Amino acid sequence: MKLLLKLGWRNIGRNKRRLLLTLTAIAFATFATIGMRGIQLGTYAVNIKNVVHLFSGYLQIQREGYQKNPSLRLNYELDDKLLNRINAIPQINGYAPRVYGDGLSSYKENSFGTAIFGIDPQREKNVTNIMERVKDGRFFTSDTANEVVLGYKLMENLKAKIGDDIVILTQGFDGSLGNMKFRIIGTVKVGVPELDAMASFIGLSKAQQLLVLPNRIHAIVLNVGSLDDMETVKKELRIRINNKKLAVLSWDEVMPDFKQSIELDNISGILMLAILIIIVAFGILNTVLMSVMERFNEFGITLSIGMPQIKLVYLVFIETFFITLLGLALGNLIGWGINSYLIHNPIQFGSEIGKIYEEYGFLPIIVSTLDPMIFINTTLSILGISILACFYPAYKVFRLEPLKGIRYT
């Protein structure tokens, strides 16, 4: 085997031009794959972090079934026992109770449907940055004030302005119709068209009073250290709560549409990279096959003096392995450099493109990541398909007869 390794290493340099072209192809496929996957996953991570900090949170505690069928009746009591269990988990950086409801916002002769969000501003600021999305005016600082912050589109539709009083009409938990007057103190631009056109943010206490939900809520939104901590915290919360009536949901369960859009984009990206790798595999196949066929005469002589055919097959695989390894090393090095540069120097979209991204809640930015799995998966994929590509040339060698090899021209 030591002799085969030595021969394989020497043979890869016999045709330097072909070697250079093959190395370039493998290196290009490697750093292109690493760069594209790094940009994909890095940009996904940045946008997921942006979305969970926007309003959904990393995790939510809801009544079982509320996510599939939101109902005013699927609420639960906010008690100290539950809060103590949340506070006992060190990875949780903050929590914010919420009340959700549907109603009708009215100003003079204008009325529009509204989504009511009852929040505690003091706790909410430690979990999400919805309070930083103020477009005009300000956000309320007390959950007991008769103040409301509207989605900017909703205020435009109502033809109201900051300082005007609106009436929110809704049906309470007990079935009664209730209404309450609120003063508009600001607007928010979330970047989600539905929220911008329907959202009404009021204090948690006022929402509980309006919806007749004394000390009851629909969700507790949780902020954890990072996406890496999320699954661990989720499992621990389920064990600590140990209540079949309550569900602990991650951001992707709360926002399945956003998750599906990422998955769709991810699949399309993987398909493009697969096509690139397959093209490179055909290039490797061509290189190895030409190299083998050029040496049929040499192989025939080697076989005639007693060299086992299986050792020639091993030699073909060893040569392919060495060429691929060199290309992978170069490609990984360039890919690491590209991804590292984009981490420290992300691409920012400006002008109209940036506005379009922000309009739909996405950050106008392209950033990368140095996730080790990107390098490992790319290396193993290209190495594996390169080995597969040399099976046909190896088969040709295995079927070669000494006499035919000697006579081959």
C-alpha positions as CSV (number, residue, x, y, z in Angstrom):
1,M,0.0,0.0,0.0
2,K,2.9,2.4,0.8
3,L,4.2,1.9,-2.8
4,L,0.7,2.5,-4.3
5,L,0.4,5.8,-2.3
6,K,3.8,6.9,-3.5
7,L,2.9,6.0,-7.1
8,G,-0.5,7.7,-6.8
9,W,1.1,10.9,-5.5
10,R,3.7,11.0,-8.3
11,N,1.2,10.2,-11.0
12,I,-1.1,13.2,-10.3
13,G,1.6,15.5,-11.6
14,R,2.3,13.8,-14.9
15,N,0.0,16.1,-16.8
16,K,0.3,19.4,-15.0
17,R,-2.1,21.3,-17.3
18,R,-4.9,18.7,-16.7
19,L,-4.1,18.7,-13.0
20,L,-4.4,22.5,-12.8
21,L,-7.7,22.5,-14.6
22,T,-9.1,19.8,-12.3
23,L,-7.9,21.4,-9.1
24,T,-9.4,24.7,-10.3
25,A,-12.8,23.1,-10.9
26,I,-12.8,21.3,-7.5
27,A,-11.6,24.4,-5.7
28,F,-14.2,26.6,-7.4
29,A,-17.0,24.1,-6.6
30,T,-15.9,24.0,-3.0
31,F,-15.6,27.7,-2.2
32,A,-18.7,28.5,-4.3
33,T,-20.7,25.9,-2.3
34,I,-19.2,27.1,1.1
35,G,-19.8,30.7,0.2
36,M,-23.4,30.3,-1.0
37,R,-24.4,28.1,1.9
38,G,-22.7,30.4,4.3
39,I,-24.6,33.4,2.9
40,Q,-27.8,31.4,2.9
41,L,-27.6,30.2,6.5
42,G,-26.0,33.4,7.8
43,T,-28.8,35.5,6.3
44,Y,-31.5,33.1,7.5
45,A,-30.1,33.4,11.1
46,V,-30.0,37.2,11.0
47,N,-33.6,37.4,9.7
48,I,-34.9,34.8,12.1
49,K,-33.3,36.7,15.0
50,N,-34.8,39.9,13.6
51,V,-38.3,38.4,13.4
52,V,-38.2,36.8,16.9
53,H,-37.1,40.0,18.4
54,L,-39.7,41.9,16.4
55,F,-42.7,40.4,18.1
56,S,-43.0,36.6,18.2
57,G,-40.2,35.8,20.7
58,Y,-38.1,32.7,20.6
59,L,-40.7,30.7,22.5
60,Q,-44.3,31.1,23.6
61,I,-46.4,29.4,26.3
62,Q,-50.0,29.1,25.1
63,R,-53.0,27.0,25.8
64,E,-53.0,23.7,23.9
65,G,-54.7,24.2,20.6
66,Y,-54.6,28.1,20.6
67,Q,-52.1,28.3,17.7
68,K,-54.2,26.2,15.4
69,N,-57.5,27.8,16.4
70,P,-57.1,31.1,18.2
71,S,-60.0,31.7,20.5
72,L,-60.7,34.1,23.3
73,R,-61.6,31.2,25.5
74,L,-58.2,29.5,25.2
75,N,-56.7,31.5,28.0
76,Y,-55.0,30.6,31.3
77,E,-54.2,32.1,34.6
78,L,-51.0,34.1,35.1
79,D,-49.9,32.8,38.5
80,D,-46.7,33.0,40.6
81,K,-46.1,29.3,40.3
82,L,-45.8,29.4,36.6
83,L,-43.6,32.5,36.7
84,N,-41.3,30.9,39.3
85,R,-40.7,28.0,36.9
86,I,-39.9,30.3,34.1
87,N,-37.5,32.3,36.3
88,A,-35.7,29.1,37.4
89,I,-34.3,28.6,33.9
90,P,-31.1,30.7,33.6
91,Q,-31.1,30.8,29.7
92,I,-34.4,32.8,29.8
93,N,-33.5,36.5,29.6
94,G,-37.0,37.8,29.9
95,Y,-40.7,37.1,29.5
96,A,-43.8,39.1,28.5
97,P,-47.4,38.1,29.1
98,R,-49.9,39.0,26.4
99,V,-53.6,39.1,25.8
100,Y,-55.0,38.8,22.2
101,G,-58.4,39.7,20.9
102,D,-60.4,40.9,17.9
103,G,-62.6,43.9,17.7
104,L,-63.7,47.0,15.9
105,S,-61.8,50.3,15.9
106,S,-64.0,53.4,15.3
107,Y,-63.3,57.0,14.8
108,K,-66.1,59.3,13.8
109,E,-67.9,57.6,10.9
110,N,-65.0,55.2,10.1
111,S,-64.8,51.7,11.5
112,F,-62.3,48.9,10.7
113,G,-61.6,45.5,12.1
114,T,-58.6,45.4,14.5
115,A,-56.3,42.9,16.2
116,I,-56.0,43.8,19.9
117,F,-52.6,43.1,21.5
118,G,-52.5,43.7,25.3
119,I,-48.9,44.0,26.4
120,D,-47.0,45.1,29.5
121,P,-44.5,47.6,28.1
122,Q,-42.0,47.2,31.0
123,R,-41.7,43.5,30.3
124,E,-42.1,43.6,26.6
125,K,-39.0,45.8,26.0
126,N,-36.9,42.9,27.5
127,V,-38.3,40.4,25.0
128,T,-39.0,42.1,21.7
129,N,-38.3,45.4,20.0
130,I,-41.8,46.2,18.9
131,M,-41.6,49.4,21.0
132,E,-38.7,50.5,18.8
133,R,-40.8,50.3,15.7
134,V,-42.6,53.5,16.4
135,K,-43.2,55.5,13.2
136,D,-44.9,58.5,14.7
137,G,-45.6,59.6,18.3
138,R,-44.5,57.4,21.1
139,F,-45.3,54.1,22.8
140,F,-47.1,53.9,26.2
141,T,-45.1,53.3,29.3
142,S,-47.9,52.1,31.6
143,D,-50.3,49.2,31.0
144,T,-53.1,50.9,32.9
145,A,-53.3,54.1,30.7
146,N,-56.1,54.6,28.2
147,E,-53.6,54.9,25.4
148,V,-53.3,53.0,22.1
149,V,-50.6,52.6,19.5
150,L,-52.0,51.7,16.1
151,G,-50.5,50.2,13.0
152,Y,-49.8,53.1,10.7
153,K,-52.0,51.8,8.0
154,L,-54.9,51.4,10.4
155,M,-54.7,55.0,11.5
156,E,-54.5,56.1,7.9
157,N,-57.7,54.1,7.1
158,L,-59.5,55.6,10.1
159,K,-58.5,59.0,8.9
160,A,-57.4,59.8,12.4
161,K,-54.3,61.5,13.8
162,I,-52.2,61.3,16.9
163,G,-54.1,62.8,19.8
164,D,-57.5,61.7,18.6
165,D,-59.7,59.4,20.6
166,I,-61.0,56.1,19.2
167,V,-63.4,53.5,20.5
168,I,-62.5,49.8,20.5
169,L,-65.6,47.6,20.5
170,T,-65.2,43.8,21.2
171,Q,-66.9,40.8,22.8
172,G,-65.6,39.8,26.2
173,F,-64.8,36.4,27.6
174,D,-68.2,36.3,29.3
175,G,-70.0,36.9,26.1
176,S,-70.9,40.5,26.8
177,L,-70.2,43.4,24.4
178,G,-67.8,46.0,25.7
179,N,-66.1,49.1,24.5
180,M,-63.5,51.4,25.7
181,K,-62.1,54.8,24.6
182,F,-58.4,55.2,23.9
183,R,-56.3,58.1,22.9
184,I,-53.9,57.5,20.0
185,I,-50.4,58.3,21.1
186,G,-48.4,56.7,18.3
187,T,-48.2,54.4,15.3
188,V,-45.9,51.5,14.5
189,K,-44.6,50.2,11.2
190,V,-43.9,46.5,11.8
191,G,-43.2,45.6,8.2
192,V,-46.0,42.9,8.2
193,P,-48.8,44.3,6.0
194,E,-51.5,42.5,8.1
195,L,-50.3,44.0,11.4
196,D,-49.7,47.4,10.0
197,A,-53.3,47.5,8.8
198,M,-55.0,46.0,11.8
199,A,-52.8,46.1,15.0
200,S,-54.0,48.0,18.1
201,F,-51.5,47.9,21.0
202,I,-53.0,48.6,24.4
203,G,-51.9,48.0,28.0
204,L,-52.2,44.5,29.4
205,S,-54.4,45.6,32.3
206,K,-56.7,47.5,29.9
207,A,-56.9,44.5,27.6
208,Q,-57.9,42.2,30.4
209,Q,-60.5,44.8,31.5
210,L,-61.9,45.2,28.0
211,L,-62.0,41.5,27.3
212,V,-63.2,40.5,30.8
213,L,-60.1,38.4,31.5
214,P,-59.0,39.2,35.1
215,N,-55.5,38.0,35.6
216,R,-55.7,35.7,32.6
217,I,-53.6,35.8,29.4
218,H,-53.3,34.0,26.1
219,A,-49.5,33.8,25.8
220,I,-46.2,34.3,27.6
221,V,-43.5,35.3,25.1
222,L,-39.9,34.3,26.1
223,N,-36.5,35.6,25.2
224,V,-33.6,33.2,25.4
225,G,-29.9,33.8,24.8
226,S,-29.7,32.5,21.3
227,L,-31.3,30.2,18.7
228,D,-28.9,27.5,19.9
229,D,-30.4,27.6,23.4
230,M,-34.0,27.5,22.2
231,E,-34.5,23.7,21.9
232,T,-32.9,23.1,25.3
233,V,-35.0,25.7,27.0
234,K,-38.1,24.4,25.3
235,K,-37.6,20.8,26.6
236,E,-36.8,22.0,30.1
237,L,-39.9,24.2,30.1
238,R,-42.1,21.4,29.2
239,I,-40.7,19.2,31.9
240,R,-41.0,22.0,34.6
241,I,-44.5,23.1,33.6
242,N,-45.8,19.5,33.2
243,N,-49.3,20.7,32.3
244,K,-51.1,19.1,29.4
245,K,-53.3,22.1,29.0
246,L,-50.3,24.3,28.2
247,A,-48.1,24.1,25.1
248,V,-44.5,25.5,24.7
249,L,-44.0,26.6,21.0
250,S,-40.9,27.7,19.3
251,W,-40.8,30.6,16.8
252,D,-41.2,28.3,13.8
253,E,-44.4,26.8,15.2
254,V,-45.8,30.3,15.9
255,M,-44.8,31.5,12.5
256,P,-45.1,28.5,10.1
257,D,-45.4,30.7,7.0
258,F,-42.1,32.3,7.7
259,K,-40.5,29.0,8.3
260,Q,-41.9,27.6,5.1
261,S,-40.5,30.5,3.1
262,I,-37.1,29.8,4.5
263,E,-37.3,26.1,3.8
264,L,-38.4,26.8,0.2
265,D,-35.5,29.1,-0.4
266,N,-33.2,26.6,1.3
267,I,-34.3,23.8,-1.0
268,S,-33.8,25.9,-4.1
269,G,-30.3,26.8,-3.0
270,I,-29.4,23.2,-2.3
271,L,-30.6,22.2,-5.7
272,M,-28.4,24.8,-7.4
273,L,-25.4,23.6,-5.4
274,A,-26.1,20.0,-6.2
275,I,-26.1,20.9,-9.9
276,L,-22.8,22.6,-9.5
277,I,-21.2,19.6,-7.7
278,I,-22.6,17.2,-10.4
279,I,-21.0,19.3,-13.1
280,V,-17.7,19.2,-11.3
281,A,-18.1,15.4,-10.9
282,F,-18.3,15.0,-14.7
283,G,-15.1,17.1,-15.0
284,I,-13.4,14.8,-12.6
285,L,-14.7,11.7,-14.5
286,N,-13.3,13.1,-17.7
287,T,-9.9,13.8,-16.1
288,V,-9.5,10.4,-14.5
289,L,-10.8,8.6,-17.6
290,M,-8.4,10.4,-19.9
291,S,-5.6,9.7,-17.5
292,V,-6.4,6.0,-17.3
293,M,-6.8,5.5,-21.0
294,E,-3.5,7.3,-21.8
295,R,-1.8,4.7,-19.6
296,F,-3.5,1.5,-20.9
297,N,-0.2,0.5,-22.5
298,E,1.6,1.1,-19.3
299,F,-1.0,-0.8,-17.3
300,G,-0.9,-3.7,-19.8
301,I,2.9,-4.1,-19.3
302,T,2.4,-3.8,-15.5
303,L,-0.2,-6.5,-15.6
304,S,1.9,-8.8,-17.8
305,I,4.7,-8.8,-15.3
306,G,2.4,-9.9,-12.5
307,M,0.7,-6.8,-11.0
308,P,-2.7,-7.7,-9.6
309,Q,-5.5,-5.8,-11.3
310,I,-7.1,-4.9,-8.0
311,K,-4.0,-2.9,-7.1
312,L,-4.3,-0.8,-10.3
313,V,-7.9,-0.2,-9.3
314,Y,-6.7,1.0,-5.9
315,L,-4.1,3.2,-7.7
316,V,-6.9,5.0,-9.7
317,F,-8.9,5.7,-6.5
318,I,-5.7,6.9,-4.7
319,E,-4.9,9.3,-7.5
320,T,-8.5,10.7,-7.5
321,F,-8.4,11.0,-3.8
322,F,-5.2,13.0,-3.8
323,I,-6.4,15.4,-6.6
324,T,-9.8,15.9,-4.8
325,L,-8.0,16.5,-1.5
326,L,-5.8,19.2,-2.9
327,G,-8.8,20.9,-4.5
328,L,-10.8,20.7,-1.3
329,A,-8.0,22.2,0.8
330,L,-7.7,25.1,-1.6
331,G,-11.5,25.6,-1.9
332,N,-12.0,25.4,1.9
333,L,-9.3,28.0,2.5
334,I,-10.9,30.4,-0.1
335,G,-14.4,29.7,1.2
336,W,-13.3,30.5,4.8
337,G,-11.8,33.8,3.6
338,I,-15.0,34.8,1.7
339,N,-17.3,33.9,4.6
340,S,-15.1,35.6,7.2
341,Y,-15.0,38.7,5.1
342,L,-18.8,38.8,4.8
343,I,-19.2,38.3,8.5
344,H,-17.1,41.4,9.3
345,N,-18.3,43.3,6.2
346,P,-21.9,42.4,5.4
347,I,-23.5,43.7,2.2
348,Q,-26.1,46.4,2.9
349,F,-28.9,47.0,0.4
350,G,-29.8,50.7,0.0
351,S,-32.2,52.7,-2.0
352,E,-35.4,51.0,-3.3
353,I,-34.2,47.4,-2.8
354,G,-33.5,48.1,0.9
355,K,-37.0,49.7,1.4
356,I,-38.6,46.6,-0.2
357,Y,-36.8,44.3,2.2
358,E,-37.8,46.4,5.2
359,E,-41.4,46.7,4.1
360,Y,-41.8,43.0,4.6
361,G,-39.9,42.7,7.8
362,F,-36.6,41.5,6.4
363,L,-33.3,43.1,7.0
364,P,-31.7,44.6,3.8
365,I,-28.5,42.8,4.5
366,I,-26.4,39.8,3.3
367,V,-24.2,38.2,5.9
368,S,-22.4,34.8,6.2
369,T,-21.4,32.3,8.8
370,L,-18.5,30.1,9.7
371,D,-20.7,27.2,10.8
372,P,-18.3,24.1,10.8
373,M,-21.0,21.9,9.4
374,I,-21.0,23.9,6.1
375,F,-17.3,23.0,5.6
376,I,-17.8,19.4,6.7
377,N,-20.8,18.8,4.6
378,T,-19.3,20.4,1.5
379,T,-16.0,18.5,1.9
380,L,-17.8,15.1,2.3
381,S,-20.2,15.8,-0.6
382,I,-17.5,16.7,-3.1
383,L,-15.2,14.0,-1.9
384,G,-17.9,11.4,-2.1
385,I,-19.1,12.3,-5.6
386,S,-15.5,12.5,-6.8
387,I,-14.9,8.9,-5.6
388,L,-18.1,7.9,-7.3
389,A,-16.9,9.6,-10.5
390,C,-13.9,7.4,-10.7
391,F,-15.8,4.1,-10.5
392,Y,-16.2,3.9,-14.3
393,P,-12.5,4.5,-15.0
394,A,-11.6,2.0,-12.3
395,Y,-14.0,-0.5,-13.9
396,K,-12.2,0.0,-17.3
397,V,-8.9,-0.8,-15.6
398,F,-10.3,-3.8,-13.8
399,R,-11.6,-5.3,-17.1
400,L,-8.3,-4.5,-19.0
401,E,-6.5,-7.5,-20.3
402,P,-2.6,-7.4,-20.4
403,L,-2.3,-8.1,-24.1
404,K,-5.0,-5.6,-25.1
405,G,-3.4,-3.0,-22.9
406,I,0.0,-3.5,-24.5
407,R,-1.4,-3.2,-28.0
408,Y,-3.6,-0.1,-27.1
409,T,-2.7,3.1,-28.9
